[in-house]
Amino acid sequence: MLTSNVKEIMEKQGVTIRAMAEKTGLSDVTILRARRKHIAQCRLSTLEIIAKCLGCKVKDLFEEDLGPAGPEIYHA
C-alpha cells in the first residue's frame, strides 16, 4: 500500500487545498484524495501535476508501506 506524503508537504510549504486547486486546475476533491493517508486510484498524471506545483518529485509524494513484516515473498 502507498502512504501519502502530500498533506505533510503541503503543510510544510503552507499550501492550502484551495490554492493548489487554483494553481493546478485540479478539483478540491482530487487534491483531498491525494492527501489521504493511503493513496488509492490516483493517476500518475495527477501526481505529476501535484509534484510540479509543490516543487518536488513524484516519488516524494508517497512511500510504500510494507507493514511490520516487510515485503512478502511468494514462492511458486
Backbone as CSV, one residue per row, in Angstrom:
resi,resn,N_x,N_y,N_z,CA_x,CA_y,CA_z,C_x,C_y,C_z
1,MET,0.840,-1.170,0.000,0.000,0.000,0.000,0.894,1.246,0.000
2,LEU,0.438,2.280,-0.642,1.205,3.520,-0.714,0.661,4.536,0.290
3,THR,1.548,5.074,1.110,1.183,6.078,2.096,1.511,7.457,1.544
4,SER,0.538,8.347,1.584,0.691,9.686,1.017,1.505,10.611,1.918
5,ASN,2.375,11.398,1.299,3.121,12.463,1.979,2.619,13.842,1.543
6,VAL,1.594,13.868,0.717,1.109,15.121,0.129,0.675,16.106,1.210
7,LYS,-0.107,15.653,2.171,-0.601,16.540,3.230,0.562,17.179,3.978
8,GLU,1.543,16.372,4.356,2.689,16.882,5.110,3.488,17.891,4.300
9,ILE,3.703,17.606,3.029,4.461,18.520,2.166,3.710,19.835,2.011
10,MET,2.399,19.747,1.793,1.593,20.962,1.653,1.646,21.799,2.928
11,GLU,1.529,21.139,4.084,1.552,21.867,5.356,2.906,22.537,5.583
12,LYS,4.000,21.850,5.285,5.338,22.420,5.450,5.518,23.665,4.588
13,GLN,4.916,23.644,3.396,5.058,24.765,2.468,3.972,25.817,2.654
14,GLY,3.005,25.540,3.517,1.918,26.488,3.741,0.959,26.586,2.568
15,VAL,0.824,25.513,1.813,-0.059,25.493,0.639,-1.420,24.951,1.050
16,THR,-2.466,25.691,0.764,-3.822,25.247,1.080,-4.388,24.438,-0.084
17,ILE,-5.448,23.714,0.220,-6.123,22.935,-0.821,-6.654,23.870,-1.899
18,ARG,-7.260,24.957,-1.480,-7.827,25.920,-2.440,-6.743,26.512,-3.334
19,ALA,-5.602,26.884,-2.740,-4.510,27.463,-3.524,-3.969,26.453,-4.525
20,MET,-3.840,25.194,-4.093,-3.341,24.182,-5.008,-4.333,23.933,-6.137
21,ALA,-5.613,23.924,-5.806,-6.642,23.724,-6.827,-6.581,24.836,-7.872
22,GLU,-6.433,26.064,-7.415,-6.367,27.198,-8.337,-5.111,27.137,-9.206
23,LYS,-3.985,26.776,-8.607,-2.718,26.754,-9.335,-2.625,25.593,-10.325
24,THR,-3.215,24.437,-9.962,-3.073,23.240,-10.797,-4.247,22.993,-11.731
25,GLY,-5.409,23.556,-11.396,-6.604,23.265,-12.187,-7.276,21.967,-11.762
26,LEU,-6.741,21.311,-10.714,-7.353,20.096,-10.187,-8.484,20.485,-9.242
27,SER,-9.439,19.594,-9.070,-10.545,19.883,-8.163,-10.098,19.691,-6.714
28,ASP,-10.834,20.329,-5.811,-10.573,20.168,-4.381,-10.654,18.690,-3.989
29,VAL,-11.624,17.984,-4.547,-11.833,16.568,-4.236,-10.620,15.737,-4.655
30,THR,-10.069,16.024,-5.813,-8.891,15.294,-6.290,-7.709,15.516,-5.351
31,ILE,-7.520,16.729,-4.930,-6.415,17.039,-4.018,-6.649,16.376,-2.663
32,LEU,-7.869,16.381,-2.195,-8.191,15.707,-0.935,-7.892,14.214,-1.024
33,ARG,-8.203,13.596,-2.147,-7.902,12.170,-2.335,-6.402,11.906,-2.270
34,ALA,-5.618,12.786,-2.872,-4.163,12.614,-2.867,-3.587,12.815,-1.474
35,ARG,-4.270,13.603,-0.637,-3.804,13.891,0.722,-4.156,12.791,1.720
36,ARG,-5.067,11.904,1.357,-5.462,10.833,2.279,-4.248,9.990,2.640
37,LYS,-4.318,9.367,3.802,-3.200,8.564,4.286,-2.749,7.542,3.240
38,HIS,-3.690,6.829,2.651,-3.341,5.836,1.639,-3.827,6.299,0.273
39,ILE,-2.879,6.508,-0.618,-3.235,6.930,-1.969,-3.885,5.744,-2.667
40,ALA,-5.092,5.945,-3.129,-5.794,4.901,-3.854,-6.373,5.504,-5.124
41,GLN,-6.118,4.864,-6.214,-6.655,5.267,-7.504,-6.345,6.714,-7.852
42,CYS,-5.134,7.118,-7.623,-4.691,8.452,-8.009,-3.812,8.282,-9.246
43,ARG,-4.183,8.916,-10.331,-3.440,8.767,-11.582,-2.038,9.359,-11.465
44,LEU,-1.123,8.733,-12.176,0.246,9.220,-12.198,0.289,10.639,-12.750
45,SER,-0.529,10.932,-13.740,-0.554,12.281,-14.310,-1.000,13.313,-13.267
46,THR,-1.915,12.929,-12.379,-2.354,13.812,-11.304,-1.222,14.041,-10.315
47,LEU,-0.516,12.969,-9.959,0.617,13.094,-9.048,1.715,13.965,-9.652
48,GLU,1.904,13.881,-10.964,2.901,14.727,-11.636,2.527,16.206,-11.509
49,ILE,1.258,16.522,-11.661,0.790,17.906,-11.544,1.005,18.409,-10.120
50,ILE,0.655,17.577,-9.139,0.829,17.962,-7.733,2.300,18.153,-7.407
51,ALA,3.136,17.227,-7.853,4.575,17.331,-7.588,5.160,18.601,-8.198
52,LYS,4.766,18.925,-9.412,5.270,20.135,-10.071,4.855,21.372,-9.274
53,CYS,3.625,21.390,-8.809,3.125,22.523,-8.028,3.898,22.677,-6.721
54,LEU,4.261,21.553,-6.102,4.959,21.582,-4.821,6.479,21.637,-4.972
55,GLY,6.959,21.573,-6.213,8.397,21.657,-6.456,9.160,20.447,-5.958
56,CYS,8.554,19.277,-6.104,9.222,18.049,-5.672,9.058,16.973,-6.746
57,LYS,9.610,15.812,-6.489,9.486,14.686,-7.411,8.251,13.877,-7.039
58,VAL,7.682,13.191,-8.024,6.502,12.359,-7.781,6.795,11.361,-6.664
59,LYS,7.981,10.769,-6.675,8.306,9.750,-5.664,8.354,10.329,-4.247
60,ASP,8.464,11.640,-4.113,8.456,12.274,-2.797,7.046,12.358,-2.209
61,LEU,6.039,12.187,-3.049,4.651,12.335,-2.619,4.116,11.123,-1.863
62,PHE,4.826,10.015,-1.923,4.338,8.812,-1.257,5.497,7.907,-0.872
63,GLU,5.203,6.979,0.000,6.165,5.947,0.333,5.415,4.628,0.423
64,GLU,6.120,3.566,0.172,5.499,2.253,0.205,5.442,1.766,1.645
65,ASP,4.241,1.399,2.082,4.042,0.885,3.428,4.093,-0.632,3.350
66,LEU,5.206,-1.197,3.816,5.391,-2.633,3.722,4.847,-3.382,4.930
67,GLY,4.346,-2.658,5.887,3.798,-3.293,7.079,4.900,-3.813,7.987
68,PRO,4.523,-4.420,9.108,5.507,-4.864,10.095,6.409,-5.996,9.617
69,ALA,5.929,-6.819,8.699,6.712,-7.970,8.266,7.609,-7.666,7.071
70,GLY,7.473,-6.471,6.498,8.263,-6.143,5.306,7.624,-6.729,4.063
71,PRO,8.371,-6.756,2.967,7.801,-7.263,1.714,7.507,-8.745,1.812
72,GLU,6.393,-9.136,1.223,6.045,-10.544,1.188,6.711,-11.181,-0.016
73,ILE,7.223,-12.354,0.186,7.862,-13.097,-0.896,7.015,-14.329,-1.159
74,TYR,6.602,-14.457,-2.397,5.765,-15.584,-2.775,6.613,-16.610,-3.493
75,HIS,6.420,-17.840,-3.151,7.150,-18.931,-3.802,6.158,-19.725,-4.635
76,ALA,6.581,-20.073,-5.828,5.715,-20.835,-6.719,5.773,-22.308,-6.394
